[in-house]
């Protein structure tokens, strides 16, 4: 398992490492303040190593947080594994990766 890191960027934040059951709660807690005062928030997923359905659930939670804060959430560089889970779950259009 690789270390999971959330880092702030100029346009939002990026995730590196795993987005799995064991890491998503920590990622959610670390990300909460990043939505405040943002009109558009890009979440770069290009450095995500492994993902499971909990990682996909976190993306949906981030979208919900964005809606509550009137923030447009954009997912950038979504890994193929995550795209496949979204496709199999019927959520690929909702997540619309950039």
C-alpha positions in Angstrom: 0.0 0.0 0.0 1.3 3.5 -0.9 1.1 6.5 1.4 -2.0 8.6 0.7 -1.4 12.3 0.5 -3.8 15.2 -0.1 -2.0 18.4 -1.3 -3.4 21.8 -2.0 -2.8 23.2 -5.5 -3.5 26.6 -7.2 -6.8 25.4 -8.6 -7.9 23.0 -5.8 -6.2 19.9 -4.5 -4.6 16.6 -5.6 -4.6 13.1 -4.2 -1.7 10.7 -4.4 -1.5 7.1 -3.2 -4.5 4.9 -2.5 -8.2 5.9 -2.3 -9.6 2.8 -0.5 -11.7 1.9 2.5 -8.7 2.4 4.7 -7.9 6.0 3.5 -11.0 7.8 2.4 -12.1 9.0 5.9 -8.8 10.7 6.4 -9.0 12.2 2.9 -12.5 13.5 3.6 -11.5 15.1 6.9 -8.4 16.7 5.4 -10.4 18.1 2.4 -13.3 19.8 4.2 -11.9 23.3 4.3 -10.7 23.3 0.7 -14.3 23.9 -0.5 -14.8 27.1 1.3 -14.9 30.2 -0.9 -14.2 28.4 -4.1 -16.3 28.8 -7.2 -14.5 26.1 -9.1 -12.4 23.4 -7.5 -10.3 21.0 -9.5 -9.4 17.7 -7.9 -6.4 16.1 -9.6 -6.5 12.3 -9.3 -3.6 11.6 -11.6 -1.3 10.3 -8.8 -3.9 7.9 -7.4 -2.3 4.4 -7.3 -5.2 2.2 -6.3 -8.9 2.8 -5.8 -12.0 0.8 -4.7 -15.6 1.7 -4.4 -14.9 3.7 -1.3 -12.8 6.0 -3.4 -15.7 6.5 -5.8 -18.0 7.2 -2.9 -15.5 9.9 -1.8 -15.8 11.6 -5.2 -19.5 11.6 -4.8 -19.2 13.1 -1.3 -16.9 15.8 -2.7 -19.5 16.6 -5.4 -22.1 16.9 -2.6 -19.8 19.2 -0.6 -19.3 21.3 -3.7 -23.1 21.7 -4.3 -23.6 22.7 -0.6 -20.9 25.4 -1.0 -21.9 26.5 -4.6 -18.6 25.1 -5.9 -18.2 23.4 -9.2 -16.1 20.3 -8.7 -14.0 19.1 -11.6 -12.1 15.8 -11.5 -8.9 15.9 -13.5 -6.7 13.0 -14.7 -9.0 10.3 -13.3 -7.2 6.9 -13.3 -8.6 4.2 -15.6 -9.5 1.9 -12.7 -11.6 4.7 -11.2 -13.3 5.4 -14.6 -14.1 1.7 -14.8 -15.7 1.5 -11.4 -17.7 4.6 -12.2 -18.8 3.1 -15.5 -19.9 -0.2 -13.9 -21.8 1.8 -11.2 -23.6 4.0 -13.9 -21.9 7.1 -12.5 -19.5 8.0 -15.3 -21.6 10.8 -16.7 -22.2 12.3 -13.2 -18.5 12.4 -12.5 -17.5 13.6 -16.0 -13.8 13.4 -15.6 -11.8 16.1 -17.4 
